[in-house]
Each structure stands twice: as C-alpha cells, then as structure tokens.
Amino acid sequence: TRLKGMRAAATKYGFEFKAFDANFTPQTQLGQVQNAATQGFDGYVFAPTAAAPGCTMWKSFLKPTGRPVVTLDVPMCKDADYTPGVAATVTMVRQTFFNAHVDNAFRSCKSSCKVAAIGGFTGSDLFTVWERAIAQGKEKFPNVKVVSDQPGNFDPRVALRVIGDTLRAHPDLDMVISPWDDMTRGAEQAIVAAGKTPGKDVRIYSTGATKVGVQRVKQGAWNETTIFLPFEESYYAAVALIMALEGKPVNAYVNEAEMPAVTKLGSMYVTKENAAKFRPNY
C-alpha cells in the first residue's frame, strides 16, 4: 500500500523513483543505502528499519549527498518525531500514538480488568515502543492487570497460540490489545475456539484500520481499531520531497493524525459507531 501511495504521487507530480526493499532487516538496508547514495538520485525517501542504525545510515551516507531526505514510518536519532536536518518526517507510528491506543483500550475498563497484550518481534523498535506504551498504561490505570504480554511476531498463527494459551490460564480474560490487525485475526480465532464471543466476552482493541479490521469492527467482533495510513504516509512523504526539491522544504514533523482521513472521521479510533464513515484503502 505504501508503494501504491508513492506511485500515485509519481503520477501526480511527474517523477520517477526506484524502490529498495530491505525486508525489515537493518543489515540489508545498510547495503541498499550505500548503493543508493552512489547512484545520483535527486532526493531520498527513507524508511528506517530501526531507529539507531537508520540514524547512522542517514548521517553517514544520505546526508553527505547534499540531497534532500524525507523520512517516514518510524522516527530516528532518538527524536520523538522530526529529525533536524531532514526535509520532513512523515509518520504516525511513534510513542505517543501507541500510548494513546493503549490508554483508549484500558480506559474502557470501568472496574477490575484482565488484559492480554500481543506485540511484534522481540528486540525490534516497534516492540520496544509497544512495551513502553503498555507500561505507562498500567501506571495510569491501576485497575488493569496485564496477565499476558508476549510477542506475536505480527503473525495471526502466533497470536492464535499465544491468546489460546492465555485463555486456558485465564478463562476470565476481559480484553486483548494488539498493534496490528492481521495479527489480531489470530487472537479473535482463539477467543472463538475457547467458546467465547469476541467483542463481548473478550473485548478486542487492535491497530491498523485495514479493510478486514474495519469490517470486524462493523460486525461487533472487535471493539476498536486505531488508524494507520500507509498510502497517505508515502504519498505525503513524496510531496514533502518534491517541495524540498523546489526549494520549499517543510523542515518539520508531518503528523498523519492530522490528515483528512482522520480529521474527517474526527478520531484516530474506528468504532462501531463511526466505522461506516471510514474508508480503508488497504
């Protein structure tokens, strides 16, 4: 979907681009960044696979080209959002985003509440950010007890096993929270297999607002999915790069939560009440 966004921007603004797929691997990306820096591109849209190595790649190879660089997806260089020196940072996936998602879920617990959390890959930046969000949520909402907090590797099969095990140990589980809709499908399947009704017996708070996720919310199987905007992310990153090439760099953080898909809905959270107004594009 991010690639579709870049293609749409290329058609709109008349530029050509070459895509490098690091497959979420910093070492692979390092070689690609070194390669790209020697090929004489007019500018770069850079999605760090991880914050620390991404910062090093930018400082060591992309910045010395003297060409504008726009970053997207995750912040880097220990910056909460914008990294000074790049033409713009376009992202929604930052600490405050996940904090808000977890808080929104925990806030629904009006009394004592047992929660299972599934995350991404252990050791990844996204997992670290997710764990921090859960930790701060537990501090804010002492009535919430996180009885299981495990990686799900963004894989519905792993989520099925993890939540299945959790339900056997804690049959009175109240809620599952997840940072990715596709992984959440496995959690829902585990709840059904345990003879419980997802969305009622065990509430589900997911992230992504994919077509599947929004449909599950409409059906009442999930209680909420928080919006990601991969198409808009790459599209507006390309817009920011073109602005820099035209001598009008943004030099700031572009918050996807302020984009029309969110502002027209009036919320980052897709619920049964507003799901009919949201049009997922992936």
C-alpha positions as CSV (number, residue, x, y, z in Angstrom):
1,T,0.0,0.0,0.0
2,R,2.9,2.4,0.7
3,L,4.2,1.6,-2.8
4,K,0.8,2.4,-4.2
5,G,1.0,5.8,-2.5
6,M,4.4,6.5,-4.0
7,R,3.2,5.5,-7.4
8,A,0.2,7.8,-7.1
9,A,2.4,10.7,-6.1
10,A,4.8,10.0,-9.0
11,T,1.9,10.1,-11.4
12,K,0.6,13.4,-9.9
13,Y,4.0,15.2,-9.8
14,G,5.8,13.6,-12.7
15,F,8.8,12.0,-11.1
16,E,10.4,8.6,-11.4
17,F,11.6,6.5,-8.5
18,K,13.5,3.3,-7.6
19,A,12.3,1.2,-4.7
20,F,14.7,-0.7,-2.3
21,D,13.1,-3.4,-0.1
22,A,15.2,-4.1,3.0
23,N,12.6,-6.6,4.3
24,F,12.8,-5.1,7.7
25,T,16.5,-6.0,8.0
26,P,18.9,-3.2,9.0
27,Q,22.0,-5.0,7.5
28,T,20.2,-5.4,4.2
29,Q,19.2,-1.7,4.3
30,L,22.7,-0.6,5.0
31,G,23.9,-2.1,1.8
32,Q,21.0,-0.6,-0.1
33,V,21.5,2.9,1.4
34,Q,25.2,2.8,0.4
35,N,24.2,1.7,-3.1
36,A,21.5,4.4,-3.4
37,A,23.9,7.1,-2.2
38,T,26.2,6.5,-5.1
39,Q,23.5,6.5,-7.8
40,G,23.0,10.2,-8.1
41,F,19.3,10.5,-7.1
42,D,17.8,13.9,-6.7
43,G,16.4,13.0,-3.3
44,Y,15.6,10.2,-1.0
45,V,12.5,8.9,0.9
46,F,14.0,6.9,3.7
47,A,12.0,4.4,5.9
48,P,14.5,3.3,8.7
49,T,14.2,-0.4,9.5
50,A,15.3,0.6,13.0
51,A,15.9,4.0,14.7
52,A,19.6,3.7,15.7
53,P,21.0,2.1,12.6
54,G,18.7,4.3,10.4
55,C,20.2,7.4,12.0
56,T,23.7,6.2,11.3
57,M,22.8,5.4,7.6
58,W,21.4,8.9,7.2
59,K,24.3,10.7,8.7
60,S,27.0,8.5,7.1
61,F,25.6,8.1,3.5
62,L,22.4,10.0,2.7
63,K,23.2,13.4,4.3
64,P,26.6,13.7,2.7
65,T,25.0,13.5,-0.8
66,G,23.6,17.0,-0.1
67,R,20.3,15.9,-1.5
68,P,17.0,16.3,0.5
69,V,15.9,13.3,2.5
70,V,12.4,12.7,3.9
71,T,12.0,10.0,6.5
72,L,8.8,8.1,7.1
73,D,7.4,5.2,9.2
74,V,9.5,5.4,12.4
75,P,11.4,8.3,14.0
76,M,15.2,8.0,14.3
77,C,18.2,9.5,16.0
78,K,16.4,9.4,19.4
79,D,14.0,12.1,18.2
80,A,10.3,11.8,19.2
81,D,9.2,12.7,15.7
82,Y,11.2,15.1,13.4
83,T,14.9,14.7,13.0
84,P,16.6,18.1,12.4
85,G,18.4,18.1,9.1
86,V,15.9,16.1,7.0
87,A,13.4,17.8,4.8
88,A,10.5,16.3,6.7
89,T,9.5,13.3,8.9
90,V,6.1,11.8,8.0
91,T,4.9,9.2,10.4
92,M,2.1,8.1,12.8
93,V,4.0,5.2,14.5
94,R,5.6,7.0,17.4
95,Q,5.5,6.6,21.2
96,T,2.5,9.0,21.8
97,F,0.5,7.1,19.1
98,F,0.8,3.7,20.9
99,N,0.4,5.3,24.3
100,A,-2.9,6.8,23.2
101,H,-4.0,3.4,21.7
102,V,-3.3,1.5,24.9
103,D,-4.9,4.3,27.1
104,N,-8.0,4.2,24.9
105,A,-8.3,0.5,25.5
106,F,-7.5,0.5,29.2
107,R,-10.0,3.4,29.8
108,S,-12.8,1.1,28.8
109,C,-12.2,-0.9,31.9
110,K,-14.7,0.5,34.4
111,S,-13.7,-2.0,37.1
112,S,-11.0,-4.6,37.6
113,C,-9.9,-5.9,34.2
114,K,-7.6,-8.7,32.9
115,V,-5.8,-7.9,29.7
116,A,-3.6,-9.9,27.3
117,A,-1.2,-8.0,25.1
118,I,0.4,-9.3,21.9
119,G,3.2,-7.4,20.2
120,G,5.6,-7.6,17.2
121,F,9.1,-9.1,17.1
122,T,11.1,-9.1,20.4
123,G,14.0,-6.7,20.1
124,S,12.5,-4.6,17.3
125,D,11.9,-0.8,17.8
126,L,8.2,-1.4,17.4
127,F,8.1,-4.0,20.1
128,T,10.0,-1.6,22.4
129,V,7.6,1.2,21.8
130,W,4.7,-1.1,22.3
131,E,6.1,-2.3,25.6
132,R,6.6,1.2,26.8
133,A,3.0,2.1,25.9
134,I,1.7,-0.9,28.0
135,A,3.9,0.1,30.9
136,Q,2.7,3.7,31.0
137,G,-0.9,2.4,30.6
138,K,-0.6,0.2,33.7
139,E,0.7,3.2,35.7
140,K,-2.3,5.3,34.6
141,F,-4.9,2.5,35.1
142,P,-4.2,0.5,38.2
143,N,-7.5,-1.4,37.9
144,V,-6.0,-3.1,34.7
145,K,-4.0,-6.2,35.2
146,V,-1.9,-7.4,32.2
147,V,-1.9,-11.1,32.7
148,S,0.0,-11.9,29.5
149,D,2.3,-9.7,27.5
150,Q,4.1,-11.7,24.7
151,P,5.4,-11.2,21.1
152,G,3.0,-12.3,18.4
153,N,5.5,-11.5,15.5
154,F,2.7,-9.8,13.6
155,D,1.6,-13.3,12.7
156,P,-2.0,-14.5,13.2
157,R,-0.8,-18.0,13.8
158,V,1.4,-17.0,16.6
159,A,-1.4,-14.8,18.1
160,L,-3.8,-17.8,17.9
161,R,-1.4,-19.9,20.0
162,V,-0.5,-17.1,22.5
163,I,-4.0,-16.0,23.2
164,G,-5.2,-19.6,23.3
165,D,-2.7,-20.4,26.0
166,T,-3.7,-17.2,27.8
167,L,-7.3,-18.1,27.8
168,R,-6.6,-21.6,29.2
169,A,-4.6,-20.0,32.0
170,H,-7.1,-17.1,32.5
171,P,-10.6,-18.1,31.3
172,D,-11.9,-14.8,32.8
173,L,-9.8,-12.7,30.4
174,D,-11.6,-9.4,29.6
175,M,-9.5,-7.9,26.8
176,V,-6.9,-8.4,24.1
177,I,-4.8,-5.5,22.8
178,S,-2.8,-5.7,19.6
179,P,-0.7,-3.3,17.4
180,W,-1.7,-4.9,14.1
181,D,-5.0,-6.0,12.6
182,D,-3.7,-9.1,10.7
183,M,-2.2,-10.5,13.9
184,T,-5.4,-9.7,15.7
185,R,-7.3,-12.2,13.5
186,G,-5.5,-15.0,15.3
187,A,-6.5,-13.6,18.7
188,E,-10.1,-13.5,17.6
189,Q,-9.9,-17.1,16.4
190,A,-8.5,-18.1,19.8
191,I,-11.4,-16.4,21.6
192,V,-13.9,-18.2,19.4
193,A,-12.2,-21.6,19.9
194,A,-12.4,-21.0,23.7
195,G,-16.2,-20.8,23.4
196,K,-16.4,-17.1,24.0
197,T,-17.8,-14.2,22.0
198,P,-15.2,-11.8,20.7
199,G,-16.1,-8.2,21.2
200,K,-18.4,-9.1,24.2
201,D,-16.9,-11.8,26.4
202,V,-13.4,-10.7,25.5
203,R,-13.1,-7.2,24.1
204,I,-10.6,-6.6,21.3
205,Y,-8.6,-3.4,20.6
206,S,-6.5,-3.5,17.5
207,T,-4.4,-1.2,15.3
208,G,-4.3,-0.8,11.6
209,A,-7.8,0.1,10.4
210,T,-7.4,-2.4,7.5
211,K,-10.4,-3.5,5.4
212,V,-10.6,-6.6,7.5
213,G,-10.2,-4.8,10.7
214,V,-12.9,-2.2,9.9
215,Q,-15.2,-5.0,8.8
216,R,-14.7,-6.8,12.1
217,V,-15.5,-3.6,14.0
218,K,-18.7,-3.1,12.0
219,Q,-19.7,-6.7,12.8
220,G,-19.0,-6.1,16.5
221,A,-16.3,-8.8,16.8
222,W,-13.7,-6.1,17.5
223,N,-14.4,-3.1,19.7
224,E,-11.9,-0.7,18.0
225,T,-9.1,-0.5,15.5
226,T,-6.7,2.5,15.6
227,I,-5.9,4.1,12.2
228,F,-2.7,3.6,10.2
229,L,-2.3,5.4,6.9
230,P,0.4,3.7,4.8
231,F,-0.9,5.1,1.5
232,E,-1.0,8.6,2.7
233,E,2.3,8.2,4.5
234,S,4.3,7.6,1.4
235,Y,2.2,9.9,-0.8
236,Y,2.8,12.9,1.5
237,A,6.4,11.9,2.1
238,A,6.8,12.2,-1.7
239,V,5.0,15.6,-1.6
240,A,7.4,16.8,1.1
241,L,10.4,15.7,-1.0
242,I,9.1,17.5,-4.1
243,M,8.6,20.6,-2.0
244,A,12.2,20.4,-0.9
245,L,13.4,19.9,-4.4
246,E,11.5,23.1,-5.4
247,G,13.3,25.0,-2.6
248,K,10.4,24.9,-0.1
249,P,11.3,22.2,2.4
250,V,8.9,21.5,5.3
251,N,11.7,21.0,7.8
252,A,9.2,19.7,10.3
253,Y,7.2,16.8,11.5
254,V,4.1,15.9,9.4
255,N,1.6,14.2,11.7
256,E,-0.6,11.7,9.9
257,A,-3.2,12.0,12.6
258,E,-3.9,15.5,11.2
259,M,-4.5,14.1,7.6
260,P,-8.1,14.2,6.2
261,A,-8.7,10.5,6.6
262,V,-8.5,11.1,10.4
263,T,-9.8,14.7,10.7
264,K,-13.0,13.9,8.7
265,L,-13.7,11.0,11.0
266,G,-12.9,13.1,14.0
267,S,-11.0,10.4,15.7
268,M,-8.0,8.0,15.3
269,Y,-10.2,5.2,16.6
270,V,-12.6,3.3,14.3
271,T,-15.5,2.0,16.4
272,K,-18.9,0.5,15.6
273,E,-20.4,4.0,15.9
274,N,-18.2,5.6,13.2
275,A,-17.0,2.7,11.1
276,A,-19.4,3.4,8.3
277,K,-17.8,6.8,7.8
278,F,-14.3,5.4,7.4
279,R,-13.0,4.1,4.0
280,P,-9.9,1.9,4.4
281,N,-7.7,1.7,1.4
282,Y,-5.7,-1.4,2.3
